[in-house]
Amino acid sequence: MIYGKMWTVVKPTVGIPIFIAAVAISSFCVHLAIVSNTTWVKAFLQGNAPMPASMAAAPMAAPMAAPAAKK
Amino acid sequence: MSNGNVSLTGLNDAESEELHRNLIQGTQFFGMIAALAHLLAYIYSPWLK
């Protein structure tokens, strides 16, 4: 496996936390930037997201028909 | 001495390869779940629409 021997040089107790922290911090920063710089994420999470034209034009799903009453 | 092939970190080649294999597998598992989550976000939110 490529780079499989890197843990003979890098201590796993140092390298693995750095790797996981890099993923977590960069992911958090990207999501924070999206929440901070857009309006629709907050609106979407509040449940009143403005529907884009493509979604608004789509027909609503038909309501489920009530089951026929038994006689 | 049971093993003279000890490195800077105390792991031998086989142990290092095993650790790396598990790390790669975990990363792939995380990546698949993240991809699924992004797909659901793309479908069910106004993202990129």
Backbone of each chain as nested JSON, in Angstrom:
{
  "chains": [
    {"id": "A", "residues": [
      {"number": 1, "name": "MET", "atoms": {"N": [0.853, -1.198, 0.0], "CA": [0.0, 0.0, 0.0], "C": [0.885, 1.243, 0.0]}},
      {"number": 2, "name": "ILE", "atoms": {"N": [0.524, 2.207, -0.821], "CA": [1.343, 3.412, -0.925], "C": [1.321, 4.169, 0.407]}},
      {"number": 3, "name": "TYR", "atoms": {"N": [2.476, 4.621, 0.815], "CA": [2.679, 5.366, 2.077], "C": [2.386, 4.516, 3.313]}},
      {"number": 4, "name": "GLY", "atoms": {"N": [2.256, 3.226, 3.143], "CA": [1.921, 2.374, 4.277], "C": [2.976, 2.377, 5.371]}},
      {"number": 5, "name": "LYS", "atoms": {"N": [4.198, 2.679, 4.989], "CA": [5.28, 2.647, 5.985], "C": [5.501, 3.994, 6.652]}},
      {"number": 6, "name": "MET", "atoms": {"N": [4.612, 4.964, 6.396], "CA": [4.847, 6.29, 6.995], "C": [4.793, 6.253, 8.521]}},
      {"number": 7, "name": "TRP", "atoms": {"N": [4.074, 5.257, 9.07], "CA": [3.936, 5.201, 10.535], "C": [5.163, 4.608, 11.208]}},
      {"number": 8, "name": "THR", "atoms": {"N": [6.145, 4.223, 10.384], "CA": [7.435, 3.872, 10.981], "C": [8.257, 5.134, 11.234]}},
      {"number": 9, "name": "VAL", "atoms": {"N": [7.804, 6.253, 10.686], "CA": [8.528, 7.52, 10.831], "C": [7.722, 8.513, 11.669]}},
      {"number": 10, "name": "VAL", "atoms": {"N": [6.393, 8.579, 11.395], "CA": [5.504, 9.494, 12.113], "C": [4.839, 8.73, 13.239]}},
      {"number": 11, "name": "LYS", "atoms": {"N": [4.913, 9.248, 14.429], "CA": [4.252, 8.565, 15.547], "C": [2.745, 8.588, 15.33]}},
      {"number": 12, "name": "PRO", "atoms": {"N": [2.067, 7.457, 15.385], "CA": [0.611, 7.453, 15.194], "C": [-0.117, 8.313, 16.23]}},
      {"number": 13, "name": "THR", "atoms": {"N": [0.423, 8.413, 17.425], "CA": [-0.234, 9.226, 18.459], "C": [-0.178, 10.708, 18.128]}},
      {"number": 14, "name": "VAL", "atoms": {"N": [0.692, 11.092, 17.21], "CA": [0.773, 12.486, 16.761], "C": [0.083, 12.637, 15.408]}},
      {"number": 15, "name": "GLY", "atoms": {"N": [0.384, 11.739, 14.49], "CA": [-0.091, 11.881, 13.115], "C": [-1.583, 11.712, 12.964]}},
      {"number": 16, "name": "ILE", "atoms": {"N": [-2.157, 10.744, 13.669], "CA": [-3.592, 10.485, 13.489], "C": [-4.44, 11.62, 14.065]}},
      {"number": 17, "name": "PRO", "atoms": {"N": [-4.161, 12.127, 15.282], "CA": [-4.919, 13.292, 15.739], "C": [-4.762, 14.517, 14.83]}},
      {"number": 18, "name": "ILE", "atoms": {"N": [-3.573, 14.714, 14.28], "CA": [-3.39, 15.842, 13.354], "C": [-4.256, 15.649, 12.114]}},
      {"number": 19, "name": "PHE", "atoms": {"N": [-4.283, 14.438, 11.592], "CA": [-5.081, 14.133, 10.405], "C": [-6.576, 14.356, 10.679]}},
      {"number": 20, "name": "ILE", "atoms": {"N": [-7.051, 13.8, 11.786], "CA": [-8.483, 13.934, 12.112], "C": [-8.827, 15.393, 12.403]}},
      {"number": 21, "name": "ALA", "atoms": {"N": [-7.953, 16.097, 13.115], "CA": [-8.207, 17.503, 13.42], "C": [-8.224, 18.343, 12.144]}},
      {"number": 22, "name": "ALA", "atoms": {"N": [-7.343, 18.035, 11.203], "CA": [-7.322, 18.788, 9.943], "C": [-8.634, 18.614, 9.193]}},
      {"number": 23, "name": "VAL", "atoms": {"N": [-9.137, 17.385, 9.159], "CA": [-10.421, 17.132, 8.487], "C": [-11.543, 17.871, 9.209]}},
      {"number": 24, "name": "ALA", "atoms": {"N": [-11.57, 17.757, 10.541], "CA": [-12.656, 18.358, 11.308], "C": [-12.637, 19.88, 11.2]}},
      {"number": 25, "name": "ILE", "atoms": {"N": [-11.455, 20.476, 11.346], "CA": [-11.369, 21.94, 11.34], "C": [-11.687, 22.495, 9.955]}},
      {"number": 26, "name": "SER", "atoms": {"N": [-11.14, 21.868, 8.911], "CA": [-11.41, 22.385, 7.564], "C": [-12.884, 22.221, 7.212]}},
      {"number": 27, "name": "SER", "atoms": {"N": [-13.472, 21.101, 7.597], "CA": [-14.902, 20.891, 7.333], "C": [-15.751, 21.921, 8.083]}},
      {"number": 28, "name": "PHE", "atoms": {"N": [-15.397, 22.141, 9.352], "CA": [-16.144, 23.137, 10.131], "C": [-16.036, 24.519, 9.494]}},
      {"number": 29, "name": "CYS", "atoms": {"N": [-14.834, 24.874, 9.044], "CA": [-14.64, 26.201, 8.437], "C": [-15.472, 26.36, 7.166]}},
      {"number": 30, "name": "VAL", "atoms": {"N": [-15.507, 25.319, 6.356], "CA": [-16.289, 25.403, 5.115], "C": [-17.769, 25.567, 5.443]}},
      {"number": 31, "name": "HIS", "atoms": {"N": [-18.28, 24.778, 6.386], "CA": [-19.697, 24.874, 6.728], "C": [-20.017, 26.205, 7.398]}},
      {"number": 32, "name": "LEU", "atoms": {"N": [-19.106, 26.693, 8.248], "CA": [-19.322, 28.004, 8.871], "C": [-19.356, 29.104, 7.81]}},
      {"number": 33, "name": "ALA", "atoms": {"N": [-18.456, 29.015, 6.845], "CA": [-18.43, 30.01, 5.776], "C": [-19.726, 29.981, 4.975]}},
      {"number": 34, "name": "ILE", "atoms": {"N": [-20.246, 28.797, 4.732], "CA": [-21.497, 28.699, 3.965], "C": [-22.655, 29.294, 4.769]}},
      {"number": 35, "name": "VAL", "atoms": {"N": [-22.727, 28.95, 6.056], "CA": [-23.816, 29.488, 6.883], "C": [-23.701, 31.001, 6.999]}},
      {"number": 36, "name": "SER", "atoms": {"N": [-22.455, 31.502, 7.089], "CA": [-22.25, 32.937, 7.281], "C": [-22.499, 33.753, 6.024]}},
      {"number": 37, "name": "ASN", "atoms": {"N": [-22.246, 33.146, 4.879], "CA": [-22.252, 33.93, 3.637], "C": [-23.456, 33.676, 2.742]}},
      {"number": 38, "name": "THR", "atoms": {"N": [-24.357, 32.834, 3.177], "CA": [-25.567, 32.648, 2.386], "C": [-26.774, 32.944, 3.266]}},
      {"number": 39, "name": "THR", "atoms": {"N": [-27.868, 33.207, 2.657], "CA": [-29.1, 33.472, 3.411], "C": [-29.992, 32.243, 3.465]}},
      {"number": 40, "name": "TRP", "atoms": {"N": [-29.842, 31.382, 2.466], "CA": [-30.828, 30.308, 2.341], "C": [-30.604, 29.169, 3.314]}},
      {"number": 41, "name": "VAL", "atoms": {"N": [-29.37, 28.994, 3.824], "CA": [-29.156, 27.898, 4.779], "C": [-29.938, 28.168, 6.045]}},
      {"number": 42, "name": "LYS", "atoms": {"N": [-29.795, 29.415, 6.567], "CA": [-30.518, 29.759, 7.788], "C": [-32.027, 29.673, 7.56]}},
      {"number": 43, "name": "ALA", "atoms": {"N": [-32.46, 30.191, 6.421], "CA": [-33.88, 30.138, 6.117], "C": [-34.359, 28.693, 5.988]}},
      {"number": 44, "name": "PHE", "atoms": {"N": [-33.535, 27.88, 5.363], "CA": [-33.907, 26.478, 5.185], "C": [-34.018, 25.78, 6.535]}},
      {"number": 45, "name": "LEU", "atoms": {"N": [-33.046, 26.053, 7.42], "CA": [-33.087, 25.405, 8.732], "C": [-34.242, 25.914, 9.581]}},
      {"number": 46, "name": "GLN", "atoms": {"N": [-34.683, 27.144, 9.308], "CA": [-35.837, 27.682, 10.025], "C": [-37.143, 27.118, 9.475]}},
      {"number": 47, "name": "GLY", "atoms": {"N": [-37.069, 26.529, 8.301], "CA": [-38.254, 25.923, 7.727], "C": [-39.031, 26.837, 6.807]}},
      {"number": 48, "name": "ASN", "atoms": {"N": [-38.459, 27.991, 6.481], "CA": [-39.154, 28.886, 5.564], "C": [-38.247, 29.263, 4.396]}},
      {"number": 49, "name": "ALA", "atoms": {"N": [-37.6, 28.261, 3.865], "CA": [-36.693, 28.5, 2.754], "C": [-37.47, 28.975, 1.543]}},
      {"number": 50, "name": "PRO", "atoms": {"N": [-36.984, 30.032, 0.896], "CA": [-37.643, 30.435, -0.345], "C": [-37.415, 29.374, -1.406]}},
      {"number": 51, "name": "MET", "atoms": {"N": [-38.475, 28.96, -2.003], "CA": [-38.367, 27.913, -3.006], "C": [-37.785, 28.489, -4.278]}},
      {"number": 52, "name": "PRO", "atoms": {"N": [-36.773, 27.883, -4.825], "CA": [-36.302, 28.327, -6.125], "C": [-37.351, 28.032, -7.188]}},
      {"number": 53, "name": "ALA", "atoms": {"N": [-37.242, 28.769, -8.296], "CA": [-38.272, 28.666, -9.323], "C": [-38.446, 27.237, -9.797]}},
      {"number": 54, "name": "SER", "atoms": {"N": [-37.321, 26.523, -9.911], "CA": [-37.421, 25.162, -10.43], "C": [-38.208, 24.259, -9.494]}},
      {"number": 55, "name": "MET", "atoms": {"N": [-38.054, 24.517, -8.161], "CA": [-38.785, 23.683, -7.216], "C": [-40.216, 24.168, -7.045]}},
      {"number": 56, "name": "ALA", "atoms": {"N": [-40.384, 25.507, -7.082], "CA": [-41.721, 26.054, -6.862], "C": [-42.656, 25.663, -7.985]}},
      {"number": 57, "name": "ALA", "atoms": {"N": [-42.091, 25.521, -9.193], "CA": [-42.935, 25.204, -10.34], "C": [-43.367, 23.746, -10.339]}},
      {"number": 58, "name": "ALA", "atoms": {"N": [-42.635, 22.923, -9.599], "CA": [-42.973, 21.501, -9.595], "C": [-44.316, 21.293, -8.925]}},
      {"number": 59, "name": "PRO", "atoms": {"N": [-45.111, 20.428, -9.465], "CA": [-46.426, 20.206, -8.867], "C": [-46.295, 19.539, -7.51]}},
      {"number": 60, "name": "MET", "atoms": {"N": [-47.163, 19.89, -6.637], "CA": [-47.155, 19.277, -5.315], "C": [-47.587, 17.819, -5.449]}},
      {"number": 61, "name": "ALA", "atoms": {"N": [-47.074, 17.021, -4.561], "CA": [-47.484, 15.623, -4.563], "C": [-48.961, 15.538, -4.209]}},
      {"number": 62, "name": "ALA", "atoms": {"N": [-49.61, 14.636, -4.867], "CA": [-51.041, 14.486, -4.601], "C": [-51.256, 13.982, -3.186]}},
      {"number": 63, "name": "PRO", "atoms": {"N": [-52.197, 14.555, -2.478], "CA": [-52.452, 14.056, -1.133], "C": [-52.955, 12.617, -1.19]}},
      {"number": 64, "name": "MET", "atoms": {"N": [-52.612, 11.911, -0.142], "CA": [-53.028, 10.503, -0.119], "C": [-54.548, 10.405, -0.056]}},
      {"number": 65, "name": "ALA", "atoms": {"N": [-55.058, 9.548, -0.861], "CA": [-56.509, 9.37, -0.848], "C": [-56.92, 8.669, 0.442]}},
      {"number": 66, "name": "ALA", "atoms": {"N": [-58.011, 9.116, 0.98], "CA": [-58.496, 8.486, 2.196], "C": [-58.949, 7.069, 1.872]}},
      {"number": 67, "name": "PRO", "atoms": {"N": [-58.678, 6.154, 2.752], "CA": [-59.114, 4.778, 2.474], "C": [-60.623, 4.707, 2.396]}},
      {"number": 68, "name": "ALA", "atoms": {"N": [-61.073, 3.886, 1.482], "CA": [-62.524, 3.768, 1.291], "C": [-63.18, 3.225, 2.554]}},
      {"number": 69, "name": "ALA", "atoms": {"N": [-64.28, 3.838, 2.883], "CA": [-64.979, 3.4, 4.098], "C": [-65.57, 2.018, 3.878]}},
      {"number": 70, "name": "LYS", "atoms": {"N": [-65.401, 1.197, 4.868], "CA": [-65.95, -0.156, 4.752], "C": [-67.441, -0.119, 5.042]}},
      {"number": 71, "name": "LYS", "atoms": {"N": [-68.146, -0.903, 4.303], "CA": [-69.598, -0.941, 4.513], "C": [-70.006, -2.311, 4.984]}}
    ]},
    {"id": "B", "residues": [
      {"number": 1, "name": "MET", "atoms": {"N": [16.045, -10.554, 21.761], "CA": [15.357, -9.623, 20.868], "C": [14.453, -10.402, 19.927]}},
      {"number": 2, "name": "SER", "atoms": {"N": [13.187, -10.051, 19.924], "CA": [12.267, -10.745, 19.046], "C": [12.259, -10.117, 17.662]}},
      {"number": 3, "name": "ASN", "atoms": {"N": [12.497, -8.809, 17.605], "CA": [12.39, -8.135, 16.317], "C": [13.427, -7.019, 16.257]}},
      {"number": 4, "name": "GLY", "atoms": {"N": [14.361, -7.179, 15.344], "CA": [15.379, -6.15, 15.203], "C": [14.97, -5.059, 14.247]}},
      {"number": 5, "name": "ASN", "atoms": {"N": [13.803, -5.204, 13.594], "CA": [13.358, -4.247, 12.589], "C": [12.416, -3.218, 13.209]}},
      {"number": 6, "name": "VAL", "atoms": {"N": [12.916, -2.509, 14.207], "CA": [12.09, -1.517, 14.879], "C": [12.509, -0.129, 14.415]}},
      {"number": 7, "name": "SER", "atoms": {"N": [11.489, 0.701, 14.149], "CA": [11.739, 1.994, 13.53], "C": [11.776, 3.102, 14.577]}},
      {"number": 8, "name": "LEU", "atoms": {"N": [11.742, 4.323, 14.09], "CA": [11.716, 5.506, 14.958], "C": [10.529, 5.49, 15.906]}},
      {"number": 9, "name": "THR", "atoms": {"N": [9.393, 5.026, 15.413], "CA": [8.17, 5.068, 16.213], "C": [7.934, 3.78, 16.988]}},
      {"number": 10, "name": "GLY", "atoms": {"N": [8.751, 2.81, 16.773], "CA": [8.581, 1.542, 17.458], "C": [7.718, 0.556, 16.695]}},
      {"number": 11, "name": "LEU", "atoms": {"N": [7.178, 0.971, 15.569], "CA": [6.366, 0.059, 14.752], "C": [7.25, -0.565, 13.68]}},
      {"number": 12, "name": "ASN", "atoms": {"N": [6.995, -1.835, 13.384], "CA": [7.698, -2.414, 12.245], "C": [6.866, -2.214, 10.977]}},
      {"number": 13, "name": "ASP", "atoms": {"N": [7.401, -2.648, 9.854], "CA": [6.722, -2.393, 8.574], "C": [5.319, -2.979, 8.533]}},
      {"number": 14, "name": "ALA", "atoms": {"N": [5.168, -4.193, 9.049], "CA": [3.857, -4.855, 8.98], "C": [2.835, -4.112, 9.847]}},
      {"number": 15, "name": "GLU", "atoms": {"N": [3.263, -3.687, 11.016], "CA": [2.338, -2.944, 11.901], "C": [1.949, -1.611, 11.279]}},
      {"number": 16, "name": "SER", "atoms": {"N": [2.933, -0.966, 10.672], "CA": [2.656, 0.32, 10.031], "C": [1.666, 0.162, 8.875]}},
      {"number": 17, "name": "GLU", "atoms": {"N": [1.887, -0.883, 8.089], "CA": [0.972, -1.138, 6.962], "C": [-0.44, -1.434, 7.468]}},
      {"number": 18, "name": "GLU", "atoms": {"N": [-0.538, -2.202, 8.558], "CA": [-1.85, -2.539, 9.111], "C": [-2.564, -1.283, 9.61]}},
      {"number": 19, "name": "LEU", "atoms": {"N": [-1.845, -0.446, 10.325], "CA": [-2.426, 0.807, 10.816], "C": [-2.9, 1.68, 9.655]}},
      {"number": 20, "name": "HIS", "atoms": {"N": [-2.07, 1.759, 8.63], "CA": [-2.4, 2.599, 7.483], "C": [-3.628, 2.067, 6.747]}},
      {"number": 21, "name": "ARG", "atoms": {"N": [-3.706, 0.745, 6.652], "CA": [-4.861, 0.13, 5.98], "C": [-6.152, 0.491, 6.717]}},
      {"number": 22, "name": "ASN", "atoms": {"N": [-6.104, 0.409, 8.042], "CA": [-7.294, 0.755, 8.822], "C": [-7.635, 2.238, 8.712]}},
      {"number": 23, "name": "LEU", "atoms": {"N": [-6.613, 3.076, 8.671], "CA": [-6.855, 4.517, 8.543], "C": [-7.504, 4.838, 7.189]}},
      {"number": 24, "name": "ILE", "atoms": {"N": [-7.002, 4.201, 6.145], "CA": [-7.573, 4.399, 4.806], "C": [-9.024, 3.905, 4.771]}},
      {"number": 25, "name": "GLN", "atoms": {"N": [-9.259, 2.749, 5.384], "CA": [-10.617, 2.186, 5.396], "C": [-11.577, 3.114, 6.137]}},
      {"number": 26, "name": "GLY", "atoms": {"N": [-11.136, 3.646, 7.266], "CA": [-11.969, 4.585, 8.018], "C": [-12.238, 5.851, 7.244]}},
      {"number": 27, "name": "THR", "atoms": {"N": [-11.226, 6.32, 6.534], "CA": [-11.399, 7.535, 5.723], "C": [-12.395, 7.289, 4.597]}},
      {"number": 28, "name": "GLN", "atoms": {"N": [-12.318, 6.107, 3.989], "CA": [-13.264, 5.785, 2.917], "C": [-14.694, 5.688, 3.46]}},
      {"number": 29, "name": "PHE", "atoms": {"N": [-14.846, 5.098, 4.63], "CA": [-16.173, 4.981, 5.252], "C": [-16.737, 6.369, 5.564]}},
      {"number": 30, "name": "PHE", "atoms": {"N": [-15.903, 7.215, 6.157], "CA": [-16.308, 8.592, 6.45], "C": [-16.685, 9.322, 5.16]}},
      {"number": 31, "name": "GLY", "atoms": {"N": [-15.864, 9.128, 4.139], "CA": [-16.105, 9.807, 2.871], "C": [-17.405, 9.382, 2.219]}},
      {"number": 32, "name": "MET", "atoms": {"N": [-17.72, 8.101, 2.309], "CA": [-18.978, 7.632, 1.707], "C": [-20.188, 8.221, 2.435]}},
      {"number": 33, "name": "ILE", "atoms": {"N": [-20.111, 8.254, 3.772], "CA": [-21.222, 8.83, 4.532], "C": [-21.339, 10.332, 4.233]}},
      {"number": 34, "name": "ALA", "atoms": {"N": [-20.205, 11.009, 4.121], "CA": [-20.23, 12.439, 3.814], "C": [-20.808, 12.683, 2.421]}},
      {"number": 35, "name": "ALA", "atoms": {"N": [-20.436, 11.842, 1.469], "CA": [-20.965, 11.988, 0.109], "C": [-22.477, 11.782, 0.106]}},
      {"number": 36, "name": "LEU", "atoms": {"N": [-22.945, 10.795, 0.852], "CA": [-24.39, 10.547, 0.951], "C": [-25.095, 11.744, 1.588]}},
      {"number": 37, "name": "ALA", "atoms": {"N": [-24.504, 12.294, 2.645], "CA": [-25.095, 13.449, 3.316], "C": [-25.16, 14.65, 2.372]}},
      {"number": 38, "name": "HIS", "atoms": {"N": [-24.106, 14.839, 1.568], "CA": [-24.117, 15.955, 0.618], "C": [-25.146, 15.729, -0.483]}},
      {"number": 39, "name": "LEU", "atoms": {"N": [-25.292, 14.487, -0.89], "CA": [-26.316, 14.188, -1.905], "C": [-27.707, 14.511, -1.364]}},
      {"number": 40, "name": "LEU", "atoms": {"N": [-27.978, 14.096, -0.131], "CA": [-29.285, 14.389, 0.473], "C": [-29.484, 15.896, 0.632]}},
      {"number": 41, "name": "ALA", "atoms": {"N": [-28.425, 16.605, 1.034], "CA": [-28.529, 18.061, 1.177], "C": [-28.799, 18.714, -0.175]}},
      {"number": 42, "name": "TYR", "atoms": {"N": [-28.153, 18.178, -1.206], "CA": [-28.37, 18.726, -2.546], "C": [-29.808, 18.487, -3.014]}},
      {"number": 43, "name": "ILE", "atoms": {"N": [-30.337, 17.316, -2.686], "CA": [-31.695, 16.993, -3.145], "C": [-32.736, 17.795, -2.371]}},
      {"number": 44, "name": "TYR", "atoms": {"N": [-32.574, 17.85, -1.042], "CA": [-33.653, 18.365, -0.192], "C": [-33.474, 19.815, 0.266]}},
      {"number": 45, "name": "SER", "atoms": {"N": [-32.454, 20.513, -0.209], "CA": [-32.284, 21.923, 0.16], "C": [-32.157, 22.754, -1.117]}},
      {"number": 46, "name": "PRO", "atoms": {"N": [-32.238, 24.053, -1.001], "CA": [-32.12, 24.901, -2.204], "C": [-30.678, 25.064, -2.689]}},
      {"number": 47, "name": "TRP", "atoms": {"N": [-29.772, 24.272, -2.17], "CA": [-28.36, 24.354, -2.544], "C": [-28.183, 24.219, -4.063]}},
      {"number": 48, "name": "LEU", "atoms": {"N": [-27.525, 25.212, -4.648], "CA": [-27.192, 25.229, -6.078], "C": [-28.428, 25.228, -6.985]}},
      {"number": 49, "name": "LYS", "atoms": {"N": [-29.566, 25.651, -6.43], "CA": [-30.758, 25.675, -7.275], "C": [-31.18, 27.108, -7.516]}}
    ]}
  ]
}
